[in-house]
Amino acid sequence: MRKLWDNTGTPVIFCGTPELVNILTRGSGKDNCAQLYRRIHKIKLTGIREEEAAAMLAEYNIDPDAKKELVRLAKDHKHGGIGTMTEILQIALESAEGGQIDSQILEDAKMYKLMY
């Protein structure tokens, strides 16, 4: 991997959890990847921002309390973030049948997602 980077200038992308940093910096004897780590450019992905999530939800008929909860779900990147919010929104939209998504519909959608 290091030779690929050095000889061609082709970037190599590693994505993972903080455990990946441990592997790259410490390794286990012959598996030490510190030479790769010295060439690293880190980008920490932290999930969607509140204003981005709110803007995304603006095109739907959602009451303010339910919208606030959906934004909270979207920002919670440790528990699925935007993916979880999108799944719950889809369930809530089906349940609302074209009407407004209120707090009760949202809570029911969250419970339904937990069941499956």
C-alpha positions, 0 to 999 in steps of 0.5 A: 500500500505504501509503495502504491502511494509513493510510486504512483501518488494514488491515494488510498482511502481507509474508512473505519472506527477508532480501532482502525487508528489503533491498527495503523499506529500500533499494529501487532509486531510485523503488522505495524502500519505506522509508515502508512499512518505517517502519510495520513490525511484525516477527515472526521465525518460527524454526520448531518448538521441540524440546519441541513436536516431541518431543510431536508424535512421542510418539504414534508407536512410535519408538526414542529415537535415531530420535526424536532425529534426527526432532526434529533434522530438525524444528528445522532450518528452513533445510532444510525443518524440520517439513515435511521431518520430516513427509515422512520420518516418513510414509515411515518409518511406511509402511516400519515397517508398524505396528512400531517406527521404528528408526534404520535405518528412519529412515536408509532413509526419509531416503535415499528422500526424497533420491532423490525 
